[in-house]
Amino acid sequence: MGRFRWIALIAVVLAGAAFLVAYTFQKARPDIPSDATHLDARARPADCMTCHGPSGGNPRSPNHPPGRGNCEQCHYWAGEPR
């Protein structure tokens, strides 16, 4: 493989990696609603899984990344600055 082909291959791989990183950060993460139910749970973050756990009434989607028990690591409260 010639030198130009190696450079082109490396450029394509780096462009693909940059695209994936940019795409990851562009995906909108839903806000946490500021209604009474969610504001009550704000004081007790573990309560989120009561509704959003596998057996809850509104479980997280199957493609949701594994959580660490703190929804505020990725999600923001509606109406609050980011």
N, C-alpha and C positions, 0 to 999 in steps of 0.2 A: 504494500500500500504506500503510495507516495506521500510526501510530506503534506501537500495540500489537502489530501483526503483525510489525514489524521486531524489536521486543524479544523476542517469542516465537520468531522465527526464530533470533536470536542465542543465546537460551537453549538451544534445541534443539541447535544446532551445538556450543556449549560443553559441553553435557551429553554429547553423542556423543564429543567429543574426550576428555573426562575418563574416560568408560567405556573407550575404547580404551587409554588410558594405564594405567588400573587393571588391565585384563585382561592387558596385556602383562606386568606385574609379578607377576600372580597365577599365571601358568603355572609349574609346577614344573620346574625344570631337574634332570635326573638327576645323582645323585652319581657321582663317579669311584670305582669300587670300590677297596678297600684290599687287594687280593690281590697276590700276588708279581709277577705280570706287570705290573700297573699301577704298583706301587711302583718296579719297575725303570725304567719309562718316566718316572717322576716326575723322575728326574735328567736325562733327555733328552727334554723335551717334544716335540721334532720327531718322535720315534719314535711318537707317537700316531697319526700318519697312516699308519704301516705297516699297522695294522689298520683304522683308521677313515677312511682315504682312499678314493677311488672304486674302487680295485682291491683293497682290503683285504678281509679275511674278515668284518668287521663294519662296513661303511661307514656314514657318517652318512646320515640320511634326506634325501630330496630337499628337504624344507622346512626343513632346518637352515640358519641364517643363515651367511653366509660367515665363515669363521674367519680369525683373524689369526695363527695358529700358536701361540696360548697358550690352551689349553682352560681354564686356571684363571681366566681373566677372567670366565667365566660359570658354570662348574661347580665344585663343592666336593668335597673329599675326604671320603668316607664316614666318619662318626664324629668329624669335626673341627668346631669351632665356626664359625659363619658370621659 
